[in-house]
Amino acid sequence: MSLPEIVSRAEWRAARAALLDKEKAVTRALDALRAERRRLPMVPVDREYVFEGGDGKATLLDLFQGRQQLVVHHFVFEPEWETGCRCCSAFLDQIGHLAHLHARRTTFAAVSRAPFTRILPFKARMGWTVPWYSSDPGDFGADFAALPEADGAAGGGEMAGRPGVSCFLRDGDRVFHTYSAHGRGLEGLGSTISLLDLTALGRQEPWEEPRGRAHALGAPTTPEHPRYHDEYDD
């Protein structure tokens, strides 16, 4: 494979300007796509799910930790495994400090089928502090498409589960499923903004469509600028 062509600074600037026009067009298209995602209908979650975490048993509502939204990482870690999926581990390594999500009333958590007694030592080994729960022996993963389809399309049969992300919205004590992504839908995720862009309330900025949704549910009219992560009032 050849290296990029060598040109003068003026030629580079011209080529960069042409590419910038295309990049801006993609940004505008992504803004429109994210607005369409926020307009997706939502489904009530009426089934009871029980998880096990660091504080014992928990319901799906408990996973919100009192916040308005919940982003769940379907971390593939099968009950008989000693360690979790390498791809899922690389994804979790990219998750930043959760204080920035919490400031937008959004909780992030990982959920796996492995018993919590297997999750805990692996979590300690990896040095992660994100909330992580076991859904074993429930059907949470299967219900939200974290398990492969019946045709066995799960990466050559080597992986029993399917990595994914699911988003939930809380209205009082009622929980709704708003969005899920799997496969290449996880590419580019990990930053606070990328996760918020998957949710029904988005970044909670005044310019986002549909206008006023986040503020009607209690978000400040003018969201504060990012702070140092130790300066937020959760």
VOPAGU-2260 file (C-alpha; in pm, 1 decimal, decimal comma):
REM VOPAGU-2260
SITE   aa  ch    i         X         Y         Z
SITE  MET   A    0       0,0       0,0       0,0
SITE  SER   A    1     132,9     342,0     -94,0
SITE  LEU   A    2     159,3     634,0     148,1
SITE  PRO   A    3     -46,6     953,3      97,4
SITE  GLU   A    4      60,7    1177,4    -190,4
SITE  ILE   A    5     317,8    1446,8    -103,9
SITE  VAL   A    6     196,9    1797,6    -194,8
SITE  SER   A    7     264,9    2162,0    -107,5
SITE  ARG   A    8      98,6    2329,2     191,8
SITE  ALA   A    9    -129,9    2527,4     -41,5
SITE  GLU   A   10    -244,7    2210,0    -218,8
SITE  TRP   A   11    -304,5    2042,8     117,1
SITE  ARG   A   12    -517,1    2336,3     234,7
SITE  ALA   A   13    -732,1    2317,9     -78,8
SITE  ALA   A   14    -783,2    1943,6     -42,2
SITE  ARG   A   15    -858,8    1986,0     328,1
SITE  ALA   A   16   -1117,1    2256,3     255,7
SITE  ALA   A   17   -1294,1    2031,9       3,3
SITE  LEU   A   18   -1303,8    1747,4     254,8
SITE  LEU   A   19   -1429,3    1982,2     528,1
SITE  ASP   A   20   -1736,1    2063,2     319,1
SITE  LYS   A   21   -1816,1    1692,3     303,0
SITE  GLU   A   22   -1751,9    1649,7     676,4
SITE  LYS   A   23   -1993,5    1931,3     757,1
SITE  ALA   A   24   -2257,2    1770,0     536,5
SITE  VAL   A   25   -2213,9    1443,0     726,1
SITE  THR   A   26   -2245,5    1628,8    1059,1
SITE  ARG   A   27   -2573,0    1786,6     947,3
SITE  ALA   A   28   -2699,0    1446,8     829,4
SITE  LEU   A   29   -2604,0    1291,9    1163,7
SITE  ASP   A   30   -2790,5    1567,0    1349,9
SITE  ALA   A   31   -3100,9    1483,8    1145,6
SITE  LEU   A   32   -3055,4    1110,3    1209,0
SITE  ARG   A   33   -3018,7    1163,9    1583,7
SITE  ALA   A   34   -3334,3    1374,4    1588,8
SITE  GLU   A   35   -3516,3    1092,7    1409,1
SITE  ARG   A   36   -3380,3     847,5    1666,9
SITE  ARG   A   37   -3516,4    1064,8    1949,0
SITE  ARG   A   38   -3856,4    1057,3    1778,4
SITE  LEU   A   39   -3871,3     677,6    1789,2
SITE  PRO   A   40   -4168,8     545,7    1986,3
SITE  MET   A   41   -4100,1     371,7    2315,9
SITE  VAL   A   42   -4221,1      44,9    2464,3
SITE  PRO   A   43   -4327,2       0,3    2828,7
SITE  VAL   A   44   -4121,5    -256,9    3017,2
SITE  ASP   A   45   -4385,3    -437,2    3219,6
SITE  ARG   A   46   -4188,5    -752,5    3288,3
SITE  GLU   A   47   -4008,4    -779,8    3620,8
SITE  TYR   A   48   -3631,9    -832,2    3596,2
SITE  VAL   A   49   -3409,9    -911,4    3892,3
SITE  PHE   A   50   -3037,0    -838,3    3884,5
SITE  GLU   A   51   -2755,5    -893,0    4131,5
SITE  GLY   A   52   -2497,0    -623,1    4191,1
SITE  GLY   A   53   -2269,2    -486,6    4457,3
SITE  ASP   A   54   -2562,3    -395,3    4681,3
SITE  GLY   A   55   -2747,5    -723,8    4634,7
SITE  LYS   A   56   -3069,0    -774,4    4440,7
SITE  ALA   A   57   -3196,2    -493,8    4218,2
SITE  THR   A   58   -3480,4    -428,5    3975,4
SITE  LEU   A   59   -3449,3    -254,2    3639,5
SITE  LEU   A   60   -3586,2      58,6    3804,2
SITE  ASP   A   61   -3312,3      35,3    4067,8
SITE  LEU   A   62   -3047,4      37,2    3793,8
SITE  PHE   A   63   -3145,6     398,0    3712,5
SITE  GLN   A   64   -3011,1     502,3    4055,4
SITE  GLY   A   65   -3280,9     769,5    4066,9
SITE  ARG   A   66   -3189,4     928,9    3733,4
SITE  GLN   A   67   -3417,0     978,2    3433,0
SITE  GLN   A   68   -3234,0     762,8    3178,4
SITE  LEU   A   69   -3039,4     437,7    3175,7
SITE  VAL   A   70   -2788,8     313,2    2917,3
SITE  VAL   A   71   -2714,5     -58,2    2951,5
SITE  HIS   A   72   -2410,8    -224,1    2796,6
SITE  HIS   A   73   -2494,2    -586,1    2718,0
SITE  PHE   A   74   -2153,4    -724,9    2814,3
SITE  VAL   A   75   -2109,3   -1081,0    2685,3
SITE  PHE   A   76   -1996,0   -1290,8    2979,6
SITE  GLU   A   77   -2151,7   -1636,5    2978,1
SITE  PRO   A   78   -2229,1   -1818,7    3305,6
SITE  GLU   A   79   -1961,5   -2083,2    3249,6
SITE  TRP   A   80   -1684,5   -1838,1    3149,2
SITE  GLU   A   81   -1405,1   -1723,6    3380,4
SITE  THR   A   82   -1346,4   -1395,0    3195,1
SITE  GLY   A   83   -1558,6   -1166,4    2981,5
SITE  CYS   A   84   -1563,4   -1107,4    2606,6
SITE  ARG   A   85   -1251,5    -929,6    2477,5
SITE  CYS   A   86   -1448,1    -702,8    2242,0
SITE  CYS   A   87   -1684,6    -603,2    2521,9
SITE  SER   A   88   -1385,2    -539,9    2746,0
SITE  ALA   A   89   -1230,1    -309,0    2486,9
SITE  PHE   A   90   -1561,5    -124,2    2463,1
SITE  LEU   A   91   -1586,9     -80,3    2839,4
SITE  ASP   A   92   -1229,2      48,4    2847,7
SITE  GLN   A   93   -1348,6     342,9    2635,9
SITE  ILE   A   94   -1618,7     459,4    2876,8
SITE  GLY   A   95   -1515,9     787,6    3037,0
SITE  HIS   A   96   -1588,8     929,5    3380,9
SITE  LEU   A   97   -1956,5     874,2    3455,8
SITE  ALA   A   98   -2000,9    1209,5    3632,0
SITE  HIS   A   99   -2053,0    1375,0    3292,7
SITE  LEU   A  100   -2340,4    1137,6    3212,3
SITE  HIS   A  101   -2484,6    1177,4    3559,7
SITE  ALA   A  102   -2492,6    1553,8    3511,8
SITE  ARG   A  103   -2734,1    1486,9    3224,3
SITE  ARG   A  104   -2945,5    1261,9    3451,9
SITE  THR   A  105   -2828,7     947,6    3275,8
SITE  THR   A  106   -2691,4     630,3    3436,7
SITE  PHE   A  107   -2461,7     381,6    3265,0
SITE  ALA   A  108   -2439,6      16,4    3369,3
SITE  ALA   A  109   -2312,3    -313,4    3232,2
SITE  VAL   A  110   -2525,0    -629,0    3248,6
SITE  SER   A  111   -2405,8    -986,2    3186,6
SITE  ARG   A  112   -2543,8   -1338,9    3218,5
SITE  ALA   A  113   -2249,5   -1455,9    3429,0
SITE  PRO   A  114   -2310,5   -1487,6    3804,7
SITE  PHE   A  115   -2199,4   -1183,6    4000,3
SITE  THR   A  116   -1940,9   -1398,1    4180,3
SITE  ARG   A  117   -1760,5   -1436,9    3844,2
SITE  ILE   A  118   -1812,5   -1076,6    3737,2
SITE  LEU   A  119   -1659,3    -929,9    4052,7
SITE  PRO   A  120   -1303,3   -1069,1    4025,5
SITE  PHE   A  121   -1283,3    -991,8    3653,6
SITE  LYS   A  122   -1408,8    -637,6    3715,2
SITE  ALA   A  123   -1139,2    -594,3    3980,8
SITE  ARG   A  124    -873,9    -730,5    3745,1
SITE  MET   A  125    -972,5    -479,9    3476,3
SITE  GLY   A  126    -988,7    -190,3    3722,7
SITE  TRP   A  127   -1340,1     -84,3    3619,6
SITE  THR   A  128   -1566,8     111,7    3852,7
SITE  VAL   A  129   -1883,2     120,6    3639,2
SITE  PRO   A  130   -2191,6     -45,4    3789,5
SITE  TRP   A  131   -2210,6    -405,3    3667,3
SITE  TYR   A  132   -2493,4    -647,4    3728,3
SITE  SER   A  133   -2569,2   -1012,2    3667,8
SITE  SER   A  134   -2900,3   -1095,3    3501,1
SITE  ASP   A  135   -2854,4   -1469,0    3563,5
SITE  PRO   A  136   -3081,0   -1665,4    3540,4
SITE  GLY   A  137   -3327,8   -1419,0    3385,8
SITE  ASP   A  138   -3410,0   -1334,4    3024,9
SITE  PHE   A  139   -3308,9    -968,4    3020,5
SITE  GLY   A  140   -3042,8   -1017,5    2751,6
SITE  ALA   A  141   -3266,2   -1227,5    2531,9
SITE  ASP   A  142   -3557,8    -984,6    2563,4
SITE  PHE   A  143   -3346,0    -691,8    2449,0
SITE  ALA   A  144   -3166,8    -873,9    2168,0
SITE  ALA   A  145   -2831,9    -920,9    2335,2
SITE  LEU   A  146   -2850,0   -1289,6    2248,5
SITE  PRO   A  147   -2806,0   -1415,4    1890,9
SITE  GLU   A  148   -3097,9   -1490,4    1665,5
SITE  ALA   A  149   -3210,7   -1848,6    1616,0
SITE  ASP   A  150   -3010,3   -1876,0    1294,6
SITE  GLY   A  151   -2690,1   -1872,4    1501,7
SITE  ALA   A  152   -2549,5   -1548,5    1358,1
SITE  ALA   A  153   -2316,8   -1474,1    1648,6
SITE  GLY   A  154   -1973,4   -1440,2    1498,5
SITE  GLY   A  155   -1902,3   -1789,6    1371,2
SITE  GLY   A  156   -2057,5   -1959,4    1671,9
SITE  GLU   A  157   -1768,3   -1859,0    1899,9
SITE  MET   A  158   -1973,3   -1609,5    2100,5
SITE  ALA   A  159   -2290,6   -1721,9    2275,2
SITE  GLY   A  160   -2420,0   -1368,6    2330,7
SITE  ARG   A  161   -2424,8   -1049,8    2130,2
SITE  PRO   A  162   -2265,8    -723,2    2247,4
SITE  GLY   A  163   -2507,4    -434,3    2248,2
SITE  VAL   A  164   -2639,3    -119,9    2408,9
SITE  SER   A  165   -2998,1     -56,8    2517,9
SITE  CYS   A  166   -3148,3     271,0    2637,3
SITE  PHE   A  167   -3432,7     314,3    2883,8
SITE  LEU   A  168   -3634,8     614,5    2999,5
SITE  ARG   A  169   -3809,3     648,3    3335,4
SITE  ASP   A  170   -4133,0     838,7    3390,9
SITE  GLY   A  171   -4197,6     812,3    3762,4
SITE  ASP   A  172   -4186,4     441,4    3838,9
SITE  ARG   A  173   -4267,1     337,8    3482,6
SITE  VAL   A  174   -3976,3     221,6    3265,6
SITE  PHE   A  175   -3971,3     238,4    2885,8
SITE  HIS   A  176   -3733,7      87,6    2629,8
SITE  THR   A  177   -3640,0     353,2    2373,7
SITE  TYR   A  178   -3346,8     220,1    2168,5
SITE  SER   A  179   -3100,0     -65,8    2115,1
SITE  ALA   A  180   -2790,9    -104,4    1896,0
SITE  HIS   A  181   -2570,0    -403,2    1820,7
SITE  GLY   A  182   -2280,8    -499,0    1595,6
SITE  ARG   A  183   -2142,3    -204,5    1402,5
SITE  GLY   A  184   -2393,2      17,5    1580,0
SITE  LEU   A  185   -2145,6      20,6    1869,2
SITE  GLU   A  186   -1863,0     164,4    1660,3
SITE  GLY   A  187   -1774,7     514,2    1768,5
SITE  LEU   A  188   -1948,7     481,6    2107,0
SITE  GLY   A  189   -1782,1     539,2    2440,2
SITE  SER   A  190   -1776,2     914,9    2492,4
SITE  THR   A  191   -2042,7    1090,7    2698,5
SITE  ILE   A  192   -2186,9    1265,4    2391,3
SITE  SER   A  193   -2198,8     947,3    2182,8
SITE  LEU   A  194   -2399,9     768,7    2453,2
SITE  LEU   A  195   -2635,8    1061,3    2510,0
SITE  ASP   A  196   -2702,4    1072,3    2135,4
SITE  LEU   A  197   -2858,2     725,0    2164,0
SITE  THR   A  198   -3110,8     831,4    2425,5
SITE  ALA   A  199   -3460,9     974,5    2399,4
SITE  LEU   A  200   -3353,5    1297,9    2572,7
SITE  GLY   A  201   -3029,0    1333,0    2378,0
SITE  ARG   A  202   -2774,5    1588,3    2496,4
SITE  GLN   A  203   -3057,9    1794,1    2652,2
SITE  GLU   A  204   -2950,0    2104,7    2465,4
SITE  PRO   A  205   -3207,7    2371,6    2363,2
SITE  TRP   A  206   -3131,1    2334,5    1990,0
SITE  GLU   A  207   -3210,2    1963,1    1975,5
SITE  GLU   A  208   -3525,2    1831,2    1812,1
SITE  PRO   A  209   -3789,1    1763,7    1927,3
SITE  ARG   A  210   -3764,7    2099,1    2104,9
SITE  GLY   A  211   -3851,6    2117,3    2472,2
SITE  ARG   A  212   -3876,8    1744,3    2546,6
SITE  ALA   A  213   -3589,5    1723,6    2792,0
SITE  HIS   A  214   -3691,0    2046,1    2965,9
SITE  ALA   A  215   -4050,9    1927,6    3002,3
SITE  LEU   A  216   -3907,7    1632,9    3195,1
SITE  GLY   A  217   -3703,3    1850,2    3427,0
SITE  ALA   A  218   -3379,7    1929,1    3244,0
SITE  PRO   A  219   -3253,8    2287,5    3290,7
SITE  THR   A  220   -3343,0    2527,4    3010,4
SITE  THR   A  221   -2975,8    2616,4    2971,8
SITE  PRO   A  222   -2760,0    2311,0    3047,2
SITE  GLU   A  223   -2439,1    2385,5    3229,7
SITE  HIS   A  224   -2108,3    2353,5    3052,6
SITE  PRO   A  225   -1895,3    2049,5    3133,8
SITE  ARG   A  226   -1711,4    2076,3    3463,3
SITE  TYR   A  227   -1418,7    1891,6    3610,8
SITE  HIS   A  228   -1567,1    1557,1    3703,4
SITE  ASP   A  229   -1516,5    1620,1    4078,4
SITE  GLU   A  230   -1710,6    1947,7    4069,6
SITE  TYR   A  231   -2056,2    1817,8    3977,9
SITE  ASP   A  232   -2341,9    1808,0    4225,1
SITE  ASP   A  233   -2499,0    1469,9    4141,8
